Amino acid sequence: MNWLLRNRWMFVPVLLLSLTVTIGVVTVLSAVVGHPLGAEPQYSAKAAAWDEERAQRAQNEKLRWVVTPEVRSEGAHRVLAIRVEDKHGARIDAERVEVECIPVRAAEARRVVTMARLEPGSYEGAFDSPLGGQWEFRVTVTDDGVRYTDEVRRPLPPAGAGVNHG
């Protein structure tokens, strides 16, 4: 026993390695517990359809439409207003506008909102979510067989944090 006390320095590497492993395990667990590892659903199908994605991006560049979102929050109730214009600022009266609303920190809580037409080029929809933080809005506009997509990010306050316009 006396020998162990005199040579206690040999336990320092063991202690440091144990501490390193513990910190690594805690870090990984805190990152993945409660969150699926694959936040993007059907990512393999999306990756396999890369040519279609590239063609859609080329179509978006050709059209050069502008999608302007505005999000209002009243507690957990979110109202999303979208304005769709062409590259000259003329409003586009689209047949269908859908928005996939994705909270970045909890992507599994995503939802799709079909927008209602208020007037030509102006659409509105609502959804309920108490989650705040950074949100990604993936907009799909369909008009006369032409499809346009766009993605925007906006911060939203958590439910109960007051009203947000922007």
Protein Blocks (a to p, Z undefined) as FASTA:
>chain_A
ZZmmmmmmmmmmmmmmmmmmmmmmmmmmmmmgopafblbghklmmmmmmmmmmmmmmmmm
mnopacddddddehjbccdddddddfkopacddfbdcdddddfklmmlgccdddddfbgh
iacdddddfbgcjddddddddeehiacddddddddddehiapceZZ
